Amino acid sequence: MNNNYVIIMAGGVGTRFWPFSRSTNPKQFHDVLGIGKTMIQQTVERFEGICPRENIYIVTSKEYYDITKAQMPYLNDDQILLEPNRRNTAPCIGYACYKIAAQNPNANIVVAPADHIILKEEEFRKRINIALHFSAKNDVLVTLGIKPTRPDTGYGYIQFAESEGDIKRVRTFTEKPNAEWAVKFVESGEFVWNAGIFIWNVNAIKKSFEAFLPEMAEAFEEIKGDFYTDREEEALNRAYPQCKNISIDNGVMERAENVYVVLSDIGWSDLGTWKSLYEISEKDENQNAIDAHVMLYDTKNCIVKTPKDRLVVVNGLDGYIVAEYDNVLMICKKEDEQKVKEFVATATSRGKEFV
């Protein structure tokens, strides 16, 4: 287990979850489910028994150092990796993997987002351990695949080749298909959702960076002697401008031929939108999901999340999001939640304090 490491990606802003998720306090640092733990705290705890706590690395932005340290005080500063700027997931993962490689060339690594929901945590650990045993002994890149419950166009899809056992060779990746193709994918039974959770040994992922993102590989290889020293920040400022702004999916996973998927039924949600929170939340007899001090009249199919110290009265709504945090209240039809990014753009022009 001492060779097992976990990288948790926690630098995103979560714009689609505005106004709850804000640039100064994004959703991974919130108790979204109202259970007394933030999403990133839940994510860290999920890996207990998979790797030692000293092998957990958080990759985030400089502005989130204080909140990361406050929520996980047991992490030392070498475990909190601060990106100079956001350049998508490939540089984020590359930085963490090359840093871990400088300490342990036998590292076996899990990469996970900080803001996903896993309802079946024991089953999740079983699936991760299956993947880790496989990646420890083979030159492979592994991802978890979630059996789709609907033809959702908001997820990436993985087509796998039929074979015995839980580990399948990946045939194709398709990023967010249109509705017609999503229906075909689900009906075929050959596709799973891409959970964005990856497992590999450090040598396999370094070889993949060298093959598919050579400039990025070179940038991190050049500064490997600066990791775990007081020169690390300065070295990163030199390396990051050489890193392409690209996701690990587009940069590596879609191009590699040694990719496998572990089929998983783990109660997964990426919790990227208000609709996804509504779907996993408990609901009252009128299908309302409530996390608020609220009085409802003639209201159904709504999600209401507002401060507990404010009484909210809602009358006559069907299928709405009612969300308040800090100085912003949003009332929006659930079916129009894709407009949230538009709302954020307009709110930005009103002042940084609103985003």
Beta strands, then each sheet from edge to edge (+ up, - down):
strand 1: 4-9
strand 2: 56-61
strand 3: 80-83
strand 4: 108-113
strand 5: 117-118
strand 6: 141-146
strand 7: 157-160
strand 8: 167-174
strand 9: 191-201
strand 10: 259-264
strand 11: 268-269
strand 12: 289-291
strand 13: 293-297
strand 14: 303-305
strand 15: 311-315
strand 16: 320-325
strand 17: 328-333
sheet 1: 3+ 2+ 1+ 4+ 9- 6+ 10+ 8- 7+
sheet 2: 5+ 11-
sheet 3: 12+ 14+ 16+ 17-
sheet 4: 13+ 15+
end
